Amino acid sequence: VTLFGTVSSEADKTKAGMDARSVLGVHSVDIEIQVVRD
Amino acid sequence: MRSPTLRSTFTLLGFLVFTAIARAQAQPALSELEIADKARIAILGLPYYGVFDLLAFEVHGTTVTLGGDVYRASLKKEAEEAVKKIPGVSRVINKIEALPVSIDDDRIRSELFRRIYTDDFLSKYGTPVAGLDGLRLGAATGDAGSEPGPAFGRAPGGAHRFSAWSRSATTEFTSSSDRVT
């Protein structure tokens, strides 16, 4: 699974990765998310 | 001998053609950044551009090369048609790839979507967030050889690359990297 986009914090980026990894059948997660702070 | 009506018609036609040519020449050519900006707006405006699609493009002169992966195959043609309509674009090269159909991938996409967009911390990205592009997901598993294509998250090779998911041409402009962020 590849995650792509922008979020406002490192915590959100980490959480998105954790959510993706928790899905049954997902073997690897490529996190291409950028953190953009206001 | 031509009738005065026929002569007037030819004169009028000639004037109209001359005016059209003059107007076209007077129009300033769009820069690559301007074309990129319009291309980004056109792609983001596609009604079926969803969270499981990722489009990227490069602009070289007046030629736009599209790349990326799409969940719905029809989006490939729709993106091409949208970019073709941009004034100043002379050619569109479509290198968008349709993700393979896979029941298992669809299950993962569905579950991934549910987990992220119902997450207490991440559900805010389900609706437009001021100043943020949001979160875009790509899901593919090894089922039926449906690994993500090499174009996923990357623009086609070339001088000027942009992600359609970027906010502005200037902040996301890259001239040397293969990766579009």
Backbone of each chain as ProteinMPNN parsed JSONL, in Angstrom:
{"seq_chain_A": "VTLFGTVSSEADKTKAGMDARSVLGVHSVDIEIQVVRD", "coords_chain_A": {"N_chain_A": [[0.847, -1.184, 0.0], [0.512, 2.181, -0.805], [0.755, 5.321, 0.621], [-0.21, 8.591, 0.026], [0.085, 12.119, -0.091], [-0.7, 15.069, 1.828], [-0.3, 16.014, 5.208], [-0.989, 17.582, 8.416], [0.677, 17.129, 10.557], [3.383, 15.231, 12.081], [2.446, 13.243, 13.668], [-0.023, 12.581, 12.587], [0.797, 11.542, 10.174], [2.235, 9.299, 11.02], [0.163, 7.915, 12.242], [-1.495, 7.349, 10.071], [0.096, 5.55, 8.694], [0.169, 3.484, 10.568], [-2.514, 2.736, 10.622], [-2.794, 1.781, 8.023], [-1.067, -0.391, 8.03], [-2.397, -2.068, 9.696], [-4.38, -3.248, 8.302], [-5.77, -6.217, 7.123], [-3.935, -8.329, 5.074], [-2.252, -6.509, 4.041], [1.042, -6.16, 3.251], [3.245, -4.485, 3.08], [3.932, -1.024, 3.626], [4.218, 1.921, 1.946], [5.106, 5.032, 2.702], [4.409, 8.03, 1.496], [3.825, 10.486, 2.386], [3.624, 13.947, 2.934], [4.518, 16.282, 5.435], [2.94, 19.172, 6.161], [3.234, 22.122, 7.658], [1.265, 24.714, 9.103]], "CA_chain_A": [[0.0, 0.0, 0.0], [1.221, 3.455, -0.81], [-0.025, 6.462, 1.098], [0.303, 9.776, -0.629], [-0.675, 13.326, 0.204], [-0.114, 15.955, 2.822], [-0.998, 16.109, 6.493], [-0.508, 18.745, 9.161], [1.601, 16.795, 11.649], [4.077, 13.946, 12.027], [1.593, 12.275, 14.359], [-1.03, 12.124, 11.621], [1.515, 10.711, 9.207], [2.499, 8.026, 11.687], [-1.118, 7.234, 12.469], [-1.957, 6.837, 8.773], [0.898, 4.354, 8.436], [-0.279, 2.43, 11.489], [-3.83, 2.276, 10.144], [-2.606, 1.003, 6.794], [-0.416, -1.665, 8.382], [-3.319, -2.915, 10.454], [-5.363, -3.867, 7.395], [-5.445, -7.603, 6.801], [-3.505, -8.533, 3.685], [-1.238, -5.513, 3.692], [2.369, -6.675, 3.608], [4.181, -3.368, 3.264], [3.329, 0.303, 3.458], [5.136, 2.953, 1.476], [4.501, 6.303, 3.136], [4.896, 9.174, 0.709], [3.053, 11.626, 2.898], [4.385, 15.132, 3.34], [3.953, 17.037, 6.559], [2.925, 20.605, 5.848], [2.782, 22.873, 8.837], [0.716, 26.054, 8.775]], "C_chain_A": [[0.883, 1.233, 0.0], [0.279, 4.546, -0.325], [0.609, 7.722, 0.54], [-0.546, 10.977, -0.266], [0.036, 14.203, 1.209], [-0.973, 15.944, 4.083], [-0.356, 17.247, 7.298], [0.466, 18.402, 10.277], [2.238, 15.432, 11.424], [3.209, 12.86, 12.654], [0.539, 11.709, 13.398], [-0.4, 11.204, 10.577], [1.767, 9.315, 9.78], [1.225, 7.217, 11.851], [-1.639, 6.633, 11.161], [-1.204, 5.548, 8.425], [0.46, 3.192, 9.297], [-1.618, 1.858, 11.022], [-3.668, 1.374, 8.927], [-2.014, -0.366, 7.113], [-1.382, -2.629, 9.078], [-4.354, -3.614, 9.569], [-4.878, -5.27, 7.009], [-5.059, -7.726, 5.317], [-2.457, -7.53, 3.233], [0.126, -5.994, 4.176], [3.382, -5.556, 3.834], [3.463, -2.056, 2.985], [4.415, 1.294, 3.058], [4.494, 4.305, 1.802], [5.161, 7.467, 2.407], [4.183, 10.45, 1.137], [3.987, 12.751, 3.309], [3.708, 15.797, 4.531], [4.073, 18.525, 6.224], [2.377, 21.345, 7.056], [2.304, 24.248, 8.422], [1.698, 27.15, 9.147]], "O_chain_A": [[1.877, 1.306, 0.723], [-0.848, 4.672, -0.803], [1.828, 7.888, 0.584], [-1.766, 10.864, -0.146], [1.244, 14.08, 1.409], [-2.2, 15.874, 4.023], [0.675, 17.797, 6.911], [1.031, 19.307, 10.89], [1.718, 14.595, 10.687], [3.233, 11.707, 12.226], [0.255, 10.511, 13.403], [-1.0, 10.214, 10.159], [1.545, 8.3, 9.12], [1.202, 6.006, 11.633], [-2.168, 5.522, 11.159], [-1.791, 4.586, 7.929], [0.385, 2.054, 8.832], [-1.821, 0.644, 11.029], [-4.321, 0.336, 8.816], [-2.414, -1.376, 6.533], [-1.197, -3.846, 9.047], [-5.108, -4.467, 10.037], [-3.726, -5.463, 6.622], [-5.787, -7.273, 4.434], [-1.851, -7.684, 2.173], [0.331, -6.206, 5.371], [4.269, -5.672, 4.68], [2.511, -1.999, 2.207], [5.407, 1.468, 3.765], [3.462, 4.664, 1.236], [6.307, 7.83, 2.671], [3.972, 11.365, 0.341], [5.012, 12.525, 3.953], [2.482, 15.862, 4.612], [5.169, 19.052, 6.031], [1.209, 21.205, 7.418], [2.857, 24.87, 7.515], [1.411, 28.33, 8.946]]}, "seq_chain_B": "MRSPTLRSTFTLLGFLVFTAIARAQAQPALSELEIADKARIAILGLPYYGVFDLLAFEVHGTTVTLGGDVYRASLKKEAEEAVKKIPGVSRVINKIEALPVSIDDDRIRSELFRRIYTDDFLSKYGTPVAGLDGLRLGAATGDAGSEPGPAFGRAPGGAHRFSAWSRSATTEFTSSSDRVT", "coords_chain_B": {"N_chain_B": [[-17.765, 36.85, -64.537], [-17.792, 37.967, -61.211], [-20.436, 38.28, -58.886], [-21.49, 41.183, -57.028], [-22.337, 40.453, -54.48], [-21.115, 37.987, -53.982], [-18.475, 38.82, -54.036], [-18.419, 40.497, -51.84], [-18.881, 38.635, -49.855], [-16.573, 37.066, -49.962], [-14.703, 39.005, -49.251], [-15.506, 39.581, -46.679], [-15.098, 37.093, -45.464], [-12.341, 36.881, -45.745], [-11.545, 38.977, -44.121], [-12.423, 38.071, -41.657], [-10.842, 35.773, -41.301], [-8.314, 36.927, -41.277], [-8.544, 38.521, -38.979], [-8.879, 36.541, -37.043], [-6.412, 35.216, -37.172], [-4.692, 37.291, -36.456], [-5.57, 37.755, -33.869], [-4.941, 35.368, -32.634], [-2.182, 35.42, -32.835], [-1.635, 37.616, -31.298], [-2.194, 36.739, -28.757], [-0.545, 36.064, -25.805], [1.917, 33.531, -25.408], [1.49, 30.811, -23.224], [3.386, 30.222, -20.294], [5.41, 27.436, -19.139], [4.9, 27.026, -16.466], [2.446, 28.277, -16.178], [0.851, 26.707, -17.815], [1.115, 24.343, -16.423], [-0.154, 24.986, -14.052], [-2.765, 25.339, -14.938], [-3.232, 22.784, -15.892], [-3.123, 21.321, -13.559], [-5.343, 22.309, -12.2], [-7.312, 21.486, -13.967], [-7.117, 18.694, -13.783], [-7.573, 18.2, -11.06], [-10.146, 18.973, -11.023], [-11.556, 16.955, -12.147], [-14.395, 14.969, -12.061], [-14.362, 12.3, -11.194], [-11.947, 11.823, -9.977], [-10.451, 10.189, -7.613], [-9.617, 9.087, -4.226], [-8.084, 6.874, -4.589], [-6.716, 7.203, -6.871], [-3.907, 8.485, -8.607], [-2.518, 11.09, -10.167], [-0.008, 12.49, -12.228], [2.066, 14.893, -13.894], [4.068, 16.227, -16.573], [5.421, 19.167, -17.989], [6.531, 20.238, -21.004], [7.535, 22.713, -22.845], [4.896, 23.221, -24.935], [3.858, 20.814, -24.653], [2.226, 18.336, -22.826], [2.813, 15.727, -20.638], [1.21, 13.042, -19.311], [1.097, 11.066, -16.361], [1.058, 8.368, -13.929], [-1.177, 6.429, -11.829], [-4.385, 4.974, -12.144], [-7.482, 4.093, -10.638], [-9.982, 3.693, -11.798], [-10.312, 2.882, -15.112], [-11.367, 4.553, -17.058], [-10.771, 7.075, -16.275], [-8.315, 7.695, -17.235], [-8.623, 8.474, -19.922], [-10.345, 10.591, -19.533], [-8.778, 12.409, -18.127], [-6.883, 13.039, -20.036], [-8.476, 14.265, -22.002], [-9.346, 16.493, -20.59], [-6.989, 17.943, -20.183], [-6.242, 18.436, -22.773], [-7.957, 20.42, -23.51], [-6.941, 22.745, -22.556], [-5.974, 25.985, -23.285], [-3.281, 26.624, -25.421], [-1.949, 24.279, -25.064], [-0.406, 21.989, -27.037], [0.003, 19.314, -27.443], [-0.716, 16.17, -25.983], [0.659, 13.642, -24.147], [-0.162, 10.528, -23.146], [0.577, 8.672, -20.471], [-0.617, 7.385, -18.453], [-1.437, 4.755, -16.248], [-3.734, 2.11, -15.84], [-4.771, 0.674, -12.847], [-4.509, -2.794, -12.069], [-7.356, -4.959, -12.09], [-8.587, -6.297, -9.137], [-9.981, -8.341, -6.759], [-9.109, -8.717, -4.169], [-7.457, -6.498, -3.805], [-9.394, -4.521, -3.922], [-10.807, -5.07, -1.615], [-8.886, -4.446, 0.287], [-8.528, -1.744, -0.271], [-11.055, -0.758, 0.416], [-11.166, -1.358, 3.162], [-8.964, 0.055, 4.061], [-9.712, 2.658, 3.461], [-11.903, 2.902, 5.158], [-10.702, 2.63, 7.678], [-8.899, 4.81, 7.829], [-10.427, 7.115, 7.26], [-12.328, 7.033, 9.215], [-10.949, 7.272, 11.424], [-10.221, 8.854, 14.493], [-8.244, 10.83, 14.52], [-7.588, 11.213, 11.871], [-9.826, 11.586, 10.315], [-10.444, 14.141, 9.64], [-9.207, 14.667, 7.266], [-10.842, 13.76, 5.39], [-12.514, 15.629, 4.445], [-12.122, 18.743, 2.692], [-9.3, 20.425, 3.903], [-8.272, 23.475, 5.193], [-5.622, 24.87, 3.527], [-4.346, 22.488, 3.192], [-3.677, 19.616, 1.185], [-4.8, 17.229, 1.648], [-5.218, 13.704, 2.128], [-4.07, 11.117, 0.159], [-4.663, 7.963, -1.141], [-3.14, 4.913, -2.154], [-3.68, 1.679, -3.12], [-2.554, -1.583, -3.443], [-2.029, -5.029, -3.805], [-0.093, -8.073, -3.766], [-1.714, -9.784, -5.093], [-2.699, -11.46, -7.992], [-0.637, -10.363, -9.355], [-0.788, -7.659, -9.054], [0.876, -5.404, -8.328], [1.738, -2.053, -7.359], [2.059, 0.172, -10.064], [5.052, 1.363, -11.718], [4.704, 3.977, -12.134], [3.264, 5.03, -10.126], [2.768, 7.651, -8.018], [4.749, 9.023, -9.18], [5.992, 11.234, -11.587], [6.086, 11.178, -15.19], [9.242, 10.779, -16.869], [11.366, 13.598, -17.506], [11.862, 17.125, -18.079], [10.389, 19.083, -16.528], [8.43, 18.498, -13.825], [5.375, 17.776, -12.25], [3.137, 17.267, -9.573], [-0.214, 16.454, -9.734], [-1.517, 16.727, -7.494], [-0.528, 18.69, -6.075], [-0.35, 21.907, -4.491], [0.501, 24.331, -5.59], [2.273, 25.491, -8.452], [4.755, 26.591, -8.034], [5.678, 25.878, -5.466], [5.918, 23.157, -5.654], [7.486, 22.615, -7.749], [9.923, 20.888, -9.548], [13.029, 20.137, -10.93], [14.961, 18.262, -11.308], [14.73, 15.907, -9.862], [13.514, 12.517, -9.851], [11.344, 11.919, -8.479], [8.149, 12.869, -7.547], [6.918, 15.023, -5.216]], "CA_chain_B": [[-17.698, 37.987, -63.62], [-18.398, 37.658, -59.929], [-21.468, 39.22, -58.444], [-21.051, 41.994, -55.865], [-22.625, 39.72, -53.237], [-20.055, 36.99, -53.821], [-17.244, 39.553, -53.712], [-18.54, 40.949, -50.441], [-18.745, 37.456, -48.986], [-15.136, 36.72, -49.912], [-14.023, 40.059, -48.491], [-15.853, 39.381, -45.269], [-14.396, 35.883, -45.016], [-10.924, 37.233, -45.634], [-11.384, 39.825, -42.947], [-12.595, 37.241, -40.472], [-9.66, 34.926, -41.18], [-7.212, 37.809, -40.885], [-8.769, 38.901, -37.586], [-8.629, 35.374, -36.189], [-4.96, 34.989, -37.133], [-4.091, 38.387, -35.688], [-5.916, 37.568, -32.46], [-4.162, 34.223, -32.138], [-0.79, 35.838, -32.689], [-1.533, 38.605, -30.225], [-2.317, 36.07, -27.462], [0.769, 35.656, -25.316], [2.054, 32.095, -25.166], [1.531, 30.488, -21.801], [4.632, 29.618, -19.85], [5.224, 26.069, -18.655], [4.285, 27.094, -15.137], [1.025, 28.613, -16.347], [0.192, 25.509, -18.34], [1.083, 23.371, -15.328], [-1.182, 25.413, -13.115], [-4.069, 25.04, -15.544], [-3.368, 21.327, -15.961], [-3.421, 20.846, -12.203], [-6.739, 22.657, -11.912], [-8.16, 20.632, -14.81], [-7.102, 17.322, -13.268], [-8.246, 18.172, -9.754], [-11.571, 19.21, -11.263], [-12.201, 15.771, -12.721], [-15.377, 14.512, -11.069], [-14.111, 10.947, -10.678], [-10.576, 11.703, -9.479], [-10.689, 9.783, -6.238], [-8.474, 8.901, -3.323], [-7.254, 5.744, -5.015], [-6.057, 7.589, -8.123], [-2.841, 9.461, -8.458], [-2.073, 11.571, -11.474], [1.109, 13.427, -12.255], [2.295, 15.311, -15.275], [5.197, 17.111, -16.827], [5.189, 20.121, -19.065], [7.744, 20.576, -21.76], [7.024, 23.611, -23.887], [3.432, 23.16, -24.97], [3.488, 19.391, -24.577], [1.982, 17.843, -21.465], [2.862, 14.268, -20.522], [0.491, 12.587, -18.122], [1.541, 9.795, -15.802], [0.393, 7.998, -12.7], [-2.015, 5.227, -11.836], [-5.792, 5.257, -11.84], [-8.306, 2.952, -10.235], [-10.958, 3.534, -12.882], [-9.598, 3.042, -16.384], [-11.929, 5.654, -17.852], [-10.158, 8.33, -15.828], [-7.149, 7.93, -18.096], [-9.082, 9.245, -21.09], [-10.946, 11.841, -19.052], [-7.688, 13.332, -17.792], [-6.298, 13.484, -21.311], [-9.412, 15.202, -22.635], [-9.37, 17.734, -19.797], [-5.743, 18.692, -20.418], [-6.242, 18.861, -24.179], [-8.786, 21.622, -23.649], [-6.232, 23.917, -22.032], [-5.428, 26.794, -24.37], [-1.82, 26.664, -25.452], [-1.411, 22.91, -25.057], [-0.429, 21.487, -28.416], [0.086, 17.856, -27.501], [-0.811, 15.472, -24.7], [1.143, 12.258, -24.189], [-0.836, 9.88, -22.021], [1.278, 7.492, -19.944], [-1.333, 6.946, -17.251], [-1.698, 3.315, -16.237], [-4.889, 1.686, -15.048], [-4.398, -0.375, -11.893], [-5.164, -4.059, -12.393], [-8.561, -5.293, -11.323], [-8.315, -7.352, -8.165], [-10.97, -8.352, -5.669], [-8.388, -8.563, -2.904], [-7.057, -5.095, -3.72], [-10.597, -3.745, -3.609], [-11.104, -5.279, -0.198], [-7.903, -3.673, 1.043], [-8.858, -0.319, -0.458], [-12.252, -0.468, 1.193], [-10.806, -1.416, 4.582], [-8.045, 1.165, 4.302], [-10.524, 3.877, 3.432], [-12.725, 2.935, 6.372], [-9.853, 2.845, 8.866], [-8.304, 6.149, 7.863], [-11.395, 8.205, 7.299], [-13.146, 7.004, 10.433], [-9.993, 7.46, 12.522], [-10.48, 10.116, 15.197], [-7.232, 11.835, 14.189], [-7.403, 11.395, 10.424], [-11.082, 11.788, 9.594], [-10.502, 15.533, 9.157], [-8.706, 14.719, 5.893], [-11.902, 13.313, 4.484], [-13.099, 16.829, 3.857], [-11.034, 19.679, 2.422], [-8.726, 21.115, 5.062], [-7.676, 24.733, 4.747], [-4.173, 24.881, 3.377], [-3.796, 21.148, 3.008], [-4.199, 18.912, 0.028], [-5.492, 16.023, 2.066], [-4.489, 12.442, 2.092], [-4.456, 10.325, -1.015], [-4.252, 6.592, -0.879], [-3.013, 3.964, -3.25], [-3.643, 0.332, -2.53], [-2.407, -2.728, -4.33], [-1.332, -6.132, -3.137], [0.545, -8.978, -4.716], [-2.719, -10.627, -5.72], [-2.777, -11.402, -9.453], [0.456, -9.536, -9.882], [-1.218, -6.266, -9.125], [1.729, -4.467, -7.589], [1.591, -0.701, -7.891], [2.882, 0.426, -11.229], [6.194, 2.237, -11.437], [4.325, 5.382, -12.284], [2.501, 5.496, -8.978], [3.434, 8.677, -7.221], [5.878, 9.624, -9.884], [5.66, 11.803, -12.888], [6.93, 10.637, -16.244], [10.549, 11.424, -16.948], [11.381, 14.816, -18.295], [12.473, 18.287, -17.453], [9.568, 19.752, -15.526], [7.453, 17.543, -13.341], [4.457, 18.296, -11.245], [2.089, 16.386, -9.108], [-1.52, 17.102, -9.84], [-2.027, 16.801, -6.139], [0.172, 19.8, -5.437], [-1.157, 23.103, -4.338], [0.891, 25.367, -6.536], [3.387, 25.082, -9.306], [6.039, 27.088, -7.542], [6.16, 25.156, -4.297], [6.146, 21.76, -5.947], [8.26, 22.505, -8.967], [11.196, 20.192, -9.42], [13.62, 20.044, -12.259], [15.983, 17.244, -11.448], [14.409, 14.657, -9.195], [12.561, 11.628, -10.497], [10.205, 11.731, -7.588], [7.291, 14.023, -7.337], [6.417, 15.031, -3.837]], "C_chain_B": [[-18.439, 37.674, -62.315], [-19.418, 38.723, -59.548], [-20.949, 39.996, -57.236], [-21.286, 41.262, -54.544], [-21.521, 38.713, -52.931], [-18.752, 37.663, -53.412], [-17.267, 40.016, -52.255], [-18.344, 39.797, -49.469], [-17.278, 37.073, -48.83], [-14.357, 37.731, -49.083], [-14.25, 39.871, -46.991], [-15.119, 38.17, -44.69], [-12.91, 36.157, -44.797], [-10.644, 38.059, -44.405], [-11.461, 39.0, -41.666], [-11.373, 36.356, -40.237], [-8.471, 35.75, -40.694], [-7.328, 38.183, -39.404], [-8.454, 37.751, -36.639], [-7.137, 35.11, -36.055], [-4.281, 36.043, -36.262], [-4.345, 38.21, -34.203], [-5.092, 36.429, -31.855], [-2.708, 34.603, -31.915], [-0.606, 36.809, -31.535], [-1.596, 37.961, -28.847], [-0.945, 35.629, -26.974], [0.81, 34.147, -25.048], [2.154, 31.846, -23.673], [2.878, 29.866, -21.464], [4.344, 28.195, -19.359], [4.543, 26.064, -17.284], [2.791, 27.405, -15.229], [0.244, 27.41, -16.859], [0.058, 24.474, -17.224], [-0.02, 23.72, -14.33], [-2.574, 25.064, -13.643], [-4.297, 23.529, -15.62], [-3.752, 20.762, -14.601], [-4.885, 21.105, -11.863], [-7.681, 21.741, -12.695], [-8.249, 19.213, -14.242], [-7.844, 17.232, -11.931], [-9.756, 18.374, -9.891], [-12.288, 18.015, -11.859], [-13.15, 15.163, -11.685], [-15.08, 13.147, -10.466], [-12.662, 10.732, -10.265], [-10.663, 11.427, -7.983], [-9.431, 9.546, -5.44], [-7.577, 7.745, -3.745], [-6.614, 5.985, -6.381], [-4.929, 8.548, -7.802], [-2.328, 9.84, -9.836], [-0.934, 12.553, -11.306], [1.322, 13.827, -13.709], [3.572, 16.111, -15.369], [4.836, 18.007, -17.993], [6.517, 20.429, -19.717], [7.3, 21.416, -22.945], [5.514, 23.624, -23.84], [2.937, 21.711, -24.957], [3.335, 18.976, -23.115], [2.005, 16.319, -21.502], [2.221, 13.866, -19.199], [1.035, 11.243, -17.658], [0.762, 9.486, -14.538], [-0.432, 6.737, -12.87], [-3.443, 5.616, -11.491], [-6.529, 3.971, -11.511], [-9.343, 2.649, -11.318], [-10.267, 3.838, -14.199], [-10.097, 4.236, -17.184], [-11.32, 7.0, -17.471], [-8.942, 8.693, -16.679], [-7.536, 8.823, -19.275], [-9.642, 10.596, -20.653], [-9.867, 12.877, -18.721], [-7.065, 13.891, -19.068], [-7.191, 14.537, -21.98], [-9.413, 16.549, -21.906], [-8.136, 18.582, -20.081], [-5.673, 19.2, -21.847], [-6.994, 20.178, -24.381], [-8.075, 22.891, -23.19], [-5.663, 24.714, -23.206], [-3.9, 26.829, -24.31], [-1.184, 25.285, -25.414], [-1.536, 22.334, -26.462], [-0.481, 19.972, -28.498], [-0.009, 17.266, -26.094], [-0.352, 14.032, -24.904], [0.608, 11.566, -22.934], [-0.113, 8.601, -21.61], [0.632, 6.995, -18.645], [-1.606, 5.448, -17.366], [-2.906, 3.015, -15.359], [-4.441, 0.556, -14.128], [-5.15, -1.661, -12.232], [-6.392, -4.297, -11.511], [-8.242, -6.458, -10.395], [-9.313, -7.248, -7.017], [-10.276, -8.112, -4.328], [-7.924, -7.115, -2.718], [-8.246, -4.22, -3.342], [-10.975, -3.885, -2.135], [-10.156, -4.44, 0.665], [-8.192, -2.175, 0.927], [-10.024, 0.077, 0.438], [-11.933, -0.406, 2.696], [-9.897, -0.242, 4.958], [-8.799, 2.488, 4.38], [-11.307, 4.01, 4.743], [-11.861, 3.279, 7.598], [-9.343, 4.285, 8.947], [-9.364, 7.236, 8.014], [-12.41, 8.106, 8.436], [-12.251, 7.128, 11.669], [-10.228, 8.833, 13.169], [-9.501, 11.219, 14.788], [-7.199, 12.169, 12.693], [-8.687, 11.709, 9.656], [-11.211, 13.21, 9.043], [-10.011, 15.644, 7.713], [-9.727, 14.203, 4.882], [-12.621, 14.467, 3.837], [-11.959, 17.817, 3.632], [-10.584, 20.417, 3.683], [-8.023, 22.364, 4.547], [-6.161, 24.615, 4.679], [-3.553, 23.524, 3.159], [-4.441, 20.469, 1.804], [-5.011, 17.69, 0.423], [-4.635, 14.806, 1.868], [-4.989, 11.63, 0.905], [-3.881, 8.932, -0.844], [-4.098, 5.797, -2.161], [-2.908, 2.589, -2.644], [-3.515, -0.728, -3.605], [-1.661, -3.803, -3.566], [-0.702, -7.008, -4.201], [-0.443, -9.872, -5.43], [-2.77, -10.392, -7.223], [-1.729, -10.47, -10.035], [0.144, -8.068, -9.906], [-0.399, -5.366, -8.215], [1.521, -3.071, -8.163], [2.546, -0.48, -9.054], [4.025, 1.37, -10.904], [5.824, 3.713, -11.509], [3.62, 5.913, -11.049], [3.32, 6.5, -8.179], [4.592, 9.355, -7.93], [5.405, 10.173, -11.233], [6.515, 11.123, -13.946], [8.236, 11.404, -16.332], [10.526, 12.663, -17.82], [11.919, 15.97, -17.5], [11.651, 18.86, -16.295], [8.448, 18.831, -15.08], [6.595, 18.161, -12.241], [3.536, 17.186, -10.789], [0.781, 17.13, -9.225], [-2.123, 17.324, -8.468], [-1.365, 17.94, -5.383], [-0.727, 21.024, -5.365], [-0.782, 24.188, -5.336], [2.126, 24.927, -7.301], [4.723, 25.464, -8.68], [6.567, 26.272, -6.367], [6.533, 23.718, -4.63], [7.021, 21.556, -7.176], [9.586, 21.797, -8.711], [11.774, 19.981, -10.815], [14.626, 18.912, -12.401], [15.612, 15.891, -10.844], [13.425, 13.832, -10.002], [11.273, 11.515, -9.708], [9.414, 13.02, -7.44], [6.748, 13.967, -5.935], [5.274, 15.994, -3.694]], "O_chain_B": [[-19.566, 37.179, -62.328], [-19.262, 39.905, -59.856], [-20.074, 39.521, -56.512], [-20.519, 41.432, -53.596], [-21.055, 38.595, -51.798], [-18.017, 37.16, -52.562], [-16.267, 39.933, -51.542], [-17.732, 39.948, -48.411], [-16.802, 36.794, -47.73], [-13.467, 37.368, -48.313], [-13.339, 39.982, -46.171], [-14.592, 38.216, -43.578], [-12.314, 35.728, -43.81], [-9.634, 37.869, -43.728], [-10.687, 39.193, -40.729], [-10.922, 36.207, -39.101], [-7.722, 35.325, -39.815], [-6.34, 38.165, -38.671], [-7.852, 37.942, -35.582], [-6.648, 34.816, -34.964], [-3.415, 35.733, -35.444], [-3.472, 38.47, -33.376], [-4.613, 36.517, -30.724], [-2.079, 34.176, -30.947], [0.436, 36.829, -30.879], [-1.12, 38.54, -27.871], [-0.253, 34.889, -27.673], [-0.144, 33.571, -24.527], [2.822, 32.586, -22.95], [3.435, 29.089, -22.239], [3.189, 27.805, -19.187], [3.715, 25.202, -16.991], [1.982, 26.875, -14.467], [-0.865, 27.128, -16.405], [-0.974, 23.815, -17.094], [-0.725, 22.841, -13.833], [-3.434, 24.571, -12.913], [-5.418, 23.054, -15.436], [-4.58, 19.858, -14.493], [-5.574, 20.245, -11.315], [-8.699, 21.281, -12.178], [-9.321, 18.608, -14.223], [-8.632, 16.315, -11.701], [-10.534, 18.005, -9.012], [-13.502, 18.055, -12.057], [-12.742, 14.878, -10.559], [-15.501, 12.863, -9.345], [-12.194, 9.595, -10.207], [-10.918, 12.332, -7.188], [-8.32, 9.775, -5.917], [-6.433, 7.652, -3.302], [-6.039, 5.072, -6.973], [-4.997, 9.319, -6.845], [-1.778, 9.016, -10.566], [-0.904, 13.343, -10.362], [0.821, 13.18, -14.629], [4.089, 16.609, -14.369], [4.046, 17.643, -18.864], [7.485, 20.824, -19.067], [6.758, 20.899, -23.922], [4.918, 23.994, -22.828], [1.766, 21.43, -25.213], [4.205, 19.236, -22.284], [1.302, 15.698, -22.3], [2.639, 14.296, -18.124], [1.389, 10.39, -18.471], [-0.098, 10.265, -14.127], [-0.391, 6.073, -13.906], [-3.677, 6.482, -10.648], [-6.228, 2.905, -12.047], [-9.547, 1.496, -11.699], [-9.705, 4.918, -14.382], [-9.326, 4.861, -17.911], [-11.352, 7.949, -18.255], [-8.595, 9.866, -16.816], [-6.854, 9.801, -19.579], [-9.438, 11.611, -21.319], [-10.025, 14.065, -19.001], [-6.761, 15.08, -19.152], [-6.71, 15.564, -22.46], [-9.472, 17.607, -22.534], [-8.232, 19.803, -20.204], [-5.115, 20.266, -22.107], [-6.701, 20.943, -25.299], [-8.569, 23.995, -23.419], [-4.942, 24.159, -24.035], [-3.318, 27.043, -23.246], [0.003, 25.143, -25.705], [-2.636, 22.209, -27.001], [-0.947, 19.408, -29.488], [0.553, 17.806, -25.141], [-0.903, 13.301, -25.727], [0.896, 11.977, -21.81], [-0.177, 7.584, -22.301], [1.253, 6.285, -17.853], [-1.956, 4.942, -18.433], [-3.074, 3.588, -14.283], [-3.808, -0.402, -14.572], [-6.31, -1.61, -12.64], [-6.442, -3.887, -10.351], [-7.695, -7.476, -10.82], [-9.461, -6.197, -6.392], [-10.79, -7.398, -3.467], [-7.989, -6.572, -1.615], [-8.119, -3.294, -2.541], [-11.41, -2.925, -1.499], [-10.57, -3.812, 1.639], [-8.109, -1.438, 1.91], [-9.989, 1.099, 1.122], [-12.385, 0.498, 3.399], [-10.041, 0.365, 6.019], [-8.547, 3.319, 5.253], [-11.364, 5.081, 5.347], [-12.238, 4.102, 8.433], [-9.359, 4.897, 10.015], [-9.204, 8.165, 8.807], [-13.252, 8.988, 8.602], [-12.727, 7.094, 12.804], [-10.409, 9.836, 12.479], [-9.87, 12.392, 14.716], [-6.826, 13.276, 12.305], [-8.635, 12.06, 8.477], [-11.975, 13.461, 8.112], [-10.352, 16.597, 7.012], [-9.489, 14.216, 3.675], [-13.264, 14.307, 2.799], [-10.935, 17.74, 4.31], [-11.401, 20.961, 4.425], [-7.269, 22.307, 3.576], [-5.508, 24.294, 5.672], [-2.342, 23.424, 2.961], [-5.596, 20.725, 1.464], [-5.808, 17.178, -0.363], [-3.468, 14.892, 1.485], [-6.194, 11.487, 0.694], [-2.729, 8.769, -0.442], [-4.838, 5.991, -3.126], [-2.108, 2.372, -1.734], [-4.288, -0.755, -4.562], [-0.767, -3.509, -2.772], [-0.774, -6.71, -5.393], [-0.047, -10.65, -6.298], [-2.873, -9.25, -7.673], [-1.931, -9.867, -11.09], [0.73, -7.31, -10.679], [-0.966, -4.633, -7.404], [1.166, -2.929, -9.333], [3.702, -0.902, -9.015], [3.965, 2.099, -9.914], [6.544, 4.577, -11.007], [3.399, 7.119, -10.933], [4.428, 6.207, -7.728], [5.317, 10.159, -7.344], [4.531, 9.613, -11.894], [7.559, 10.552, -13.629], [8.314, 12.558, -15.91], [9.744, 12.753, -18.767], [12.38, 15.802, -16.371], [12.179, 19.091, -15.208], [7.609, 18.431, -15.888], [7.06, 18.959, -11.427], [3.207, 16.277, -11.551], [0.682, 18.3, -8.855], [-3.12, 18.03, -8.316], [-1.611, 18.132, -4.192], [-1.719, 21.144, -6.083], [-1.651, 24.882, -5.865], [2.909, 24.097, -6.839], [5.704, 24.729, -8.795], [7.766, 26.006, -6.28], [7.376, 23.125, -3.957], [7.26, 20.42, -7.586], [10.28, 22.102, -7.741], [11.045, 19.678, -11.76], [15.093, 18.636, -13.506], [16.122, 14.855, -11.269], [12.604, 14.372, -10.744], [10.246, 11.069, -10.22], [9.965, 14.101, -7.235], [6.176, 12.958, -5.522], [4.721, 16.137, -2.603]]}, "name": "protein", "num_of_chains": 2, "seq": "VTLFGTVSSEADKTKAGMDARSVLGVHSVDIEIQVVRDMRSPTLRSTFTLLGFLVFTAIARAQAQPALSELEIADKARIAILGLPYYGVFDLLAFEVHGTTVTLGGDVYRASLKKEAEEAVKKIPGVSRVINKIEALPVSIDDDRIRSELFRRIYTDDFLSKYGTPVAGLDGLRLGAATGDAGSEPGPAFGRAPGGAHRFSAWSRSATTEFTSSSDRVT"}
